[in-house]
Amino acid sequence: MTLLILGILLWVAGHFFKRALPGLHDSLGPAAKGVSAVVILAGVVLMVIGYRGAYTDLAFVPPSWGIHLNNLLMLLAVYLYAASGTKARLATRMRHPQLTAVKTWAVAHLLVNGDWASVVLFGSLLAWAVAEVIVINRSNRDWTPPEWGGRTAEIRALAGTAIVFAVIAGIHAWLGYWPFPG
């Protein structure tokens, strides 16, 4: 569990670096993005290793219907993330589609994973995404919605969602976590 928690802390530190230490961030110039990326990547690696190695008791028994809602929420999460990159209509109507995707992803995974390692991982990333939205909104109150990318953006977002969802499901199956009922 120690590696998992360290990974979460690195993830949060890498994402808040610019706002928590603006002087240091600015003094690094263009290298600041690289430093943040390395810290975040190290956090992801430690989270994966820590999560896979953590054996913990159940915090709660997930509901039997949770897997169905999980898959529906995961489709939504992947779509939100894809829509933000393509400027699909939904992404032009919400300020933080990627962070909303992370929050949706975290809630979806809490529905199907009742062990303490999952509660720590997904609960922490949910809390981070909520905090990130609050910090961004407070530091930059003005928001101009991006222009809609047209029908092409919608098609790309839907195609990207289908491909990425299939890849995610394949990776889960490869790791031994069958993501579908039955």
Secondary structure as GFF3:
##gff-version 3
##sequence-region A 1 182
A	DSSP	alpha_helix	2	20	.	.	.	ID=ss1
A	DSSP	alpha_helix	22	28	.	.	.	ID=ss2
A	DSSP	alpha_helix	31	53	.	.	.	ID=ss3
A	DSSP	alpha_helix	66	86	.	.	.	ID=ss4
A	DSSP	alpha_helix	89	93	.	.	.	ID=ss5
A	DSSP	alpha_helix	97	112	.	.	.	ID=ss6
A	DSSP	alpha_helix	116	139	.	.	.	ID=ss7
A	DSSP	alpha_helix	150	175	.	.	.	ID=ss8
###
